[in-house]
Amino acid sequence: MRVSVPIDSSDAKATSSGDTTRRDGFGTPHAGANTNVSNGPTDARSTNRRIMALALPTFGQLIAEPTFILIDTAIVGHIGDAALAGLSIGSTIILTAVGLCIFLAYSTTAQVAHLLGAGRRREGLQAGIDGLWLALSIGTVLGLGLFAAAEPLCRALGGQGEVLEQAVTYTRAIVLGAPGMLMVYAANGISRGLQKVRITLIAAVGGAVVNTVLDVLFVIVLNWGIAGSGVATLVAQWFMGLFLVIPAILWSRADGASLRPRLAGIAAAGGDGLPLFIRTLAIRAAMVTTVACAARMGTAVLAGFQAVNSSWNFAINMLDSVGIAGQTLVATALGAGSVQQARRLTRATGRAGLVTGAVIGTAFAVVGLFAGHFFSPTPHIQTLIAVGMVTMGIFFPLQGWMMAIDGILIGARDYRYLAVTCTLTAVVYVTLILILANMVTPALTSDLMRTAVLWAAFNVVLMGGRGLSNGLRVRSDAWMR
């Protein structure tokens, strides 16, 4: 469901009289207020600074949940091998479930920023409150459902004996924090939409500190075992949720937004989020298939793949943060009715993504030449890691540009297009990668060639396909609504 955002009468009068400056609820000009601004170097530098000012704190927030799992891994590793294996299974479940709900952040950001740009701050905050209620509802159902299904899920992922027991214990301890974590997503959307992103970084850092302190207390001091690690993360998730939700409530009350659950508003938020959920599901399915294909190529290839994939999952957040920054700025510009400014911001965000991808890709490839020593003592695995990271590094500029434009289209609320194109791209990729794993790579006698072919296919077909569809879309006017 989309909300049409007409220019109000006062804006129309200002435009007709030659005053193109439009102001939001803060009394400050919108990002897209003046469509006649200079395109010179000074303006370009100013735009880049605005993108980076939003991107850097956003990156810190994006790595919150992976950081929690990393902290848990470091602490639980001292309990025993079975506990660490159980953590691997439990963390896979929670990261997958929570990751599929990232649409709560994306859709809320776009909606709040769009309405703020239109000078409808109260309605934007109301949409944010509706998103919070949706997050709480989904999180409650998700948490209870995963708690009840913890044992069969852990068993399905290969848990047996003591490992299964540890995995179930950790999963049941951590999943009740799901409502808090999903509210973090929705509250982040409000903060990003309002371009108040520093608070999201503070919340992420605070959550990491709380998680670390409680992990040490519960696991090491009180000897609660793996359950203590799960409880520590649960508390940190709720801490972050409350830390971000309380300011959002205060901002909303100050502008007259209702805090009561509105079924129509929650349904509208869910309707906006459904295409983004489908988009995310398609991408996740493609990633799972890639892991399965790596496993078919042999233990060595899979081991190298895991090291590269883990490193990539961390680095990709830097690229995603640029896309989210562009998402916020373009949504605000479109809400203000400034098509020219939206186009300028789109070009600037695309360039920022490309440059960021080039810088990170270079570093990724260079570090990859030596990173294998940190992941494995086996020289063969170290070489496979180097091949994978260098191959991936070459394609990082493509990924940076693609994810930047992806963020732009989300900011424009072009959700259905993204859902359709991501699904089609994923179907093509899954088909080709299965053919590759079953028919092509068995003919390759070298693990090095298999690794290079796997990562090249991932980037050319999946990432390249998404980049192609996104690039074609932004060349038209259909996405600017």
C-alpha positions in Angstrom: 0.0 0.0 0.0 1.3 3.4 -0.9 0.5 6.8 0.5 0.1 9.6 -2.0 2.0 12.7 -0.9 0.6 15.8 -2.6 2.2 19.2 -2.1 0.0 21.1 0.3 -1.5 24.5 -0.5 1.1 26.6 1.3 3.9 24.9 -0.7 2.0 25.5 -3.9 1.7 29.1 -3.2 5.3 29.4 -2.3 6.3 27.7 -5.5 4.0 29.9 -7.7 5.5 33.0 -6.1 9.0 31.9 -6.9 10.0 30.8 -3.4 11.0 27.2 -3.8 12.2 26.7 -0.2 10.1 24.2 1.6 10.4 23.5 5.3 9.8 20.5 7.5 8.6 20.2 11.1 12.0 21.4 12.3 11.6 24.7 10.4 14.6 23.8 8.3 14.7 23.5 4.5 14.2 20.1 3.0 16.9 18.2 1.2 14.9 18.6 -2.0 13.6 22.1 -1.2 15.4 24.0 -3.9 15.6 22.4 -7.3 17.8 25.2 -8.7 20.8 24.6 -6.5 24.2 24.5 -8.1 25.7 21.4 -9.5 29.2 22.6 -9.0 32.0 21.0 -6.9 30.9 22.7 -3.7 27.4 21.2 -4.0 28.8 17.8 -4.8 31.1 17.9 -1.8 28.1 18.9 0.4 26.0 16.1 -0.9 28.8 13.6 -0.3 29.2 14.9 3.3 25.5 14.4 3.9 25.6 10.8 2.6 28.6 10.0 4.7 27.1 11.7 7.8 24.2 9.3 7.6 26.2 6.2 6.3 28.9 6.0 9.1 26.5 5.8 12.1 24.3 3.5 10.1 27.2 1.1 9.6 27.7 0.9 13.3 24.1 0.0 13.8 24.0 -2.6 11.0 26.6 -4.7 12.7 24.8 -4.8 16.0 23.3 -8.3 15.7 26.4 -9.9 14.1 28.5 -8.3 16.9 26.2 -9.9 19.5 26.8 -13.3 17.9 30.5 -12.6 17.7 30.7 -11.8 21.4 28.7 -14.9 22.3 31.1 -17.0 20.2 34.1 -15.6 21.9 32.7 -16.3 25.4 30.9 -19.6 24.7 34.1 -21.0 23.0 35.6 -21.3 26.5 32.8 -23.6 27.6 33.5 -26.5 25.3 33.3 -27.8 21.7 29.6 -29.0 22.1 28.6 -25.6 23.4 30.3 -23.8 20.5 28.7 -26.1 17.9 25.3 -25.6 19.6 25.8 -21.9 19.4 26.5 -22.2 15.6 23.2 -23.9 15.1 21.2 -21.5 17.4 22.7 -18.4 16.0 21.9 -19.5 12.5 18.3 -19.8 13.4 18.0 -16.4 15.1 20.1 -14.5 12.5 18.0 -16.0 9.7 14.7 -15.3 11.4 15.6 -11.7 12.4 17.3 -11.0 9.0 14.1 -11.8 7.1 12.4 -9.0 9.1 14.8 -6.3 8.0 11.9 -4.8 5.9 10.7 -3.3 9.2 13.6 -0.9 9.1 13.6 -0.2 5.3 9.8 0.4 4.9 9.6 2.6 8.0 12.6 4.7 6.9 11.1 5.3 3.5 7.7 6.1 4.8 8.8 8.5 7.5 11.3 10.3 5.3 8.8 10.6 2.5 6.1 12.2 4.7 8.7 14.4 6.4 9.8 15.7 3.1 6.2 16.5 2.2 6.0 18.6 5.4 3.7 16.0 7.1 5.8 15.3 10.1 3.0 14.1 12.4 1.8 11.6 9.8 5.4 10.4 9.3 5.7 9.8 13.0 2.3 8.1 13.0 3.5 5.8 10.3 6.6 5.1 12.5 4.4 4.2 15.5 2.4 1.8 13.3 5.7 0.2 12.3 6.6 -0.2 16.0 3.3 -2.0 16.7 3.9 -4.2 13.7 7.4 -5.0 14.9 6.2 -5.9 18.4 3.4 -8.1 17.0 5.7 -10.0 14.6 8.5 -10.2 17.2 6.1 -11.7 19.8 4.8 -14.4 17.4 8.3 -15.1 16.1 9.8 -15.4 19.5 7.1 -17.7 20.9 7.1 -19.8 17.7 10.8 -20.3 17.7 10.8 -21.1 21.4 8.2 -23.8 20.8 9.9 -25.2 17.6 13.5 -24.9 18.9 14.2 -28.6 19.2 12.9 -29.7 15.7 14.7 -26.7 14.1 18.0 -27.5 15.8 17.6 -31.1 14.9 16.9 -30.2 11.3 20.1 -28.3 11.2 22.1 -31.3 12.2 22.1 -31.1 16.0 22.5 -34.4 17.8 23.3 -35.5 21.3 24.9 -32.9 23.5 25.2 -30.4 20.6 21.5 -30.6 20.1 20.9 -30.0 23.8 23.2 -26.9 23.8 21.6 -25.6 20.6 18.1 -25.8 22.0 19.1 -24.2 25.3 20.7 -21.3 23.5 17.9 -20.8 21.0 15.2 -20.8 23.7 17.2 -18.4 25.8 17.8 -15.8 23.0 14.6 -15.9 20.9 12.4 -14.2 23.5 14.5 -11.1 22.7 13.1 -11.1 19.1 10.4 -8.5 19.9 13.1 -6.2 21.2 15.3 -6.6 18.2 12.5 -6.1 15.7 11.5 -3.0 17.5 15.1 -1.8 17.1 14.6 -2.2 13.3 11.4 -0.2 13.3 12.8 2.5 15.7 15.9 2.7 13.5 13.6 3.4 10.6 12.0 6.3 12.4 15.5 7.7 13.4 16.8 7.3 9.9 13.7 8.9 8.4 14.2 11.9 10.7 17.9 11.8 9.9 18.7 11.4 13.6 21.1 8.5 13.1 23.6 9.2 15.8 21.2 7.7 18.4 21.2 4.4 16.5 25.0 4.2 16.7 24.9 5.0 20.5 22.2 2.2 20.9 24.4 -0.3 19.0 27.5 0.5 21.0 25.5 0.4 24.3 24.0 -2.9 23.4 27.4 -4.4 22.6 28.7 -3.2 26.0 25.7 -4.6 27.9 25.9 -7.9 26.0 29.7 -8.3 26.8 29.4 -7.4 30.5 26.4 -9.7 31.0 28.0 -12.5 29.0 31.0 -12.5 31.3 28.8 -12.3 34.4 26.3 -15.0 33.4 28.6 -17.4 31.7 32.0 -17.1 33.5 31.1 -15.7 37.0 27.7 -17.4 37.6 28.4 -20.5 35.5 25.1 -20.4 33.7 26.7 -22.0 30.6 25.3 -21.4 27.1 22.0 -20.3 28.6 23.7 -17.4 30.2 25.0 -16.2 26.8 21.5 -16.4 25.3 20.0 -14.4 28.2 22.8 -11.8 28.0 21.9 -11.2 24.3 18.2 -11.2 25.1 18.7 -8.4 27.7 20.9 -6.4 25.3 18.3 -6.7 22.5 15.5 -5.4 24.8 17.9 -2.7 26.1 18.5 -1.4 22.6 14.8 -1.6 21.8 13.8 0.5 24.7 16.7 2.9 24.2 15.4 3.7 20.7 11.7 3.3 21.2 11.4 5.8 24.1 12.8 8.8 22.1 10.5 7.8 19.1 7.5 7.9 21.5 8.5 11.3 22.9 9.0 12.7 19.4 5.6 11.3 18.3 3.8 12.7 21.3 5.3 16.1 20.8 3.9 16.2 17.3 0.5 14.9 18.2 0.8 11.4 16.8 -1.4 8.7 18.5 0.5 6.0 20.4 -2.4 3.5 20.4 -2.3 0.6 18.0 -4.3 1.4 14.8 -5.3 -1.7 12.9 -5.5 0.2 9.6 -2.0 1.7 10.1 -0.5 -1.6 11.1 -2.1 -3.3 8.1 -0.7 -0.6 5.8 2.8 -1.0 7.3 2.5 -4.8 6.8 1.3 -4.3 3.2 4.4 -2.1 2.5 6.7 -4.6 4.1 5.4 -7.7 2.3 7.2 -7.1 -1.0 10.4 -6.3 0.9 10.0 -9.5 2.8 9.7 -11.4 -0.5 12.8 -9.6 -1.8 14.8 -10.5 1.3 13.5 -14.1 1.2 14.6 -14.5 -2.5 18.1 -13.2 -1.6 18.4 -15.5 1.4 17.3 -18.5 -0.6 20.0 -17.7 -3.2 22.6 -17.5 -0.4 21.5 -20.8 1.2 21.7 -22.5 -2.3 25.2 -21.1 -2.7 26.3 -22.7 0.6 24.8 -26.0 -0.4 26.6 -25.9 -3.7 29.9 -25.1 -2.0 29.3 -28.1 0.2 28.9 -30.3 -2.9 32.2 -29.1 -4.2 34.1 -30.7 -1.3 35.1 -30.0 2.3 38.0 -27.8 1.4 35.9 -25.6 -0.9 33.2 -25.3 1.8 35.8 -24.4 4.5 37.3 -21.7 2.3 33.8 -20.5 1.3 32.8 -20.1 5.0 35.8 -17.9 5.8 35.2 -15.7 2.7 31.4 -15.5 3.3 31.8 -14.5 7.0 34.2 -11.7 6.0 32.0 -10.6 3.2 28.9 -10.5 5.5 30.8 -8.0 7.7 32.2 -5.9 4.9 28.9 -5.7 3.0 27.4 -3.7 5.8 29.6 -0.8 4.8 28.1 -0.8 1.4 24.6 -1.2 2.7 25.1 1.9 4.9 25.7 4.0 1.8 22.5 2.7 0.3 20.5 3.4 3.4 21.8 7.0 3.5 20.7 7.5 -0.1 17.4 5.9 0.8 16.7 8.5 3.5 17.8 11.5 1.4 16.0 10.5 -1.8 12.8 9.6 0.1 12.8 13.1 1.7 13.4 14.8 -1.7 10.6 12.8 -3.4 8.3 13.7 -0.5 9.1 17.4 -1.1 8.2 16.9 -4.7 11.8 17.7 -5.9 12.4 15.3 -8.8 15.6 17.0 -9.9 17.1 16.8 -6.4 16.1 13.1 -6.2 18.0 12.5 -9.4 21.1 14.4 -8.2 21.1 12.4 -5.0 20.6 9.2 -6.9 23.7 9.9 -9.0 25.7 11.0 -6.0 24.7 7.9 -4.0 25.5 5.6 -6.9 29.0 7.2 -7.2 29.5 7.0 -3.4 28.6 3.3 -3.5 30.9 2.7 -6.5 33.9 4.5 -4.8 33.2 2.9 -1.4 33.0 -0.5 -3.1 36.3 0.1 -4.9 38.1 1.1 -1.7 36.7 -1.8 0.4 37.2 -4.2 -2.5 40.9 -3.3 -2.8 41.3 -3.7 1.0 39.3 -7.0 0.9 41.5 -8.4 -1.8 44.8 -7.3 -0.2 43.8 -8.6 3.2 42.6 -11.8 1.6 46.1 -12.6 0.5 47.1 -13.1 4.2 43.7 -13.6 6.0 43.7 -17.4 5.5 46.2 -17.7 8.4 43.6 -16.4 10.8 41.0 -18.9 9.6 42.9 -22.2 9.1 46.3 -23.7 9.7 46.0 -25.7 6.5 47.9 -24.1 3.5 45.5 -25.4 1.0 42.5 -23.8 2.8 44.5 -20.6 3.1 45.0 -20.5 -0.6 41.3 -21.1 -1.3 40.5 -18.2 1.0 42.9 -16.0 -0.8 41.4 -16.9 -4.2 37.8 -16.3 -2.9 38.6 -13.0 -1.3 40.5 -11.7 -4.3 37.7 -12.7 -6.6 35.1 -11.1 -4.4 37.2 -7.9 -4.0 37.3 -7.5 -7.8 33.5 -7.3 -7.8 33.0 -5.0 -4.8 32.6 -1.8 -6.9 29.7 -3.5 -8.7 28.2 -4.5 -5.4 28.6 -1.0 -3.9 26.9 0.6 -6.9 24.1 -2.0 -6.9 23.4 -1.7 -3.2 23.4 2.1 -3.4 20.7 2.0 -6.1 18.9 -0.7 -4.2 18.6 1.7 -1.3 17.4 4.5 -3.6 14.6 2.3 -5.0 13.6 1.3 -1.4 13.5 5.0 -0.5 11.2 5.6 -3.4 9.0 2.8 -2.1 9.4 0.9 -5.4 8.9 -2.3 -3.4 7.0 -4.4 -5.9 9.6 -3.9 -8.6 12.3 -4.9 -6.2 10.4 -8.0 -5.1 9.7 -9.1 -8.7 13.2 -8.5 -10.0 15.0 -10.0 -7.0 12.9 -13.1 -7.2 13.4 -13.5 -10.9 17.2 -12.9 -10.5 17.3 -15.4 -7.6 15.5 -18.1 -9.7 17.9 -17.7 -12.6 20.9 -17.7 -10.3 19.7 -20.8 -8.3 19.1 -22.7 -11.5 22.5 -21.8 -13.0 24.4 -22.4 -9.7 22.8 -25.9 -9.3 23.8 -26.7 -12.9 27.3 -25.4 -12.2 27.6 -27.5 -9.0 26.2 -30.7 -10.5 27.5 -30.7 -14.0 30.3 -28.2 -14.5 32.5 -28.1 -11.4 32.8 -31.9 -11.2 34.8 -31.7 -14.4 37.2 -29.2 -12.7 40.0 -31.0 -11.0 41.3 -28.0 -9.0 39.7 -26.7 -5.9 41.1 -23.3 -6.8 39.1 -23.2 -10.1 36.0 -24.4 -8.3 36.3 -21.6 -5.7 37.0 -18.9 -8.3 34.1 -20.1 -10.6 31.7 -20.2 -7.6 32.4 -16.7 -6.5 32.5 -15.4 -10.0 29.0 -16.9 -10.7 27.7 -15.4 -7.5 28.8 -11.9 -8.5 28.1 -12.0 -12.2 24.7 -13.6 -12.1 23.2 -12.7 -8.7 24.8 -9.4 -7.9 25.1 -8.4 -11.6 21.5 -9.4 -12.3 20.3 -7.2 -9.4 22.6 -4.4 -10.6 21.2 -4.6 -14.2 17.6 -4.5 -13.1 18.2 -1.6 -10.7 20.2 0.3 -13.3 17.4 0.0 -15.9 14.8 1.1 -13.4 16.6 4.3 -12.3 17.1 5.3 -16.0 13.3 5.7 -16.2 10.9 7.9 -14.3 8.6 5.0 -13.2 10.2 4.7 -9.7 9.8 8.4 -8.7 6.4 8.5 -7.0 
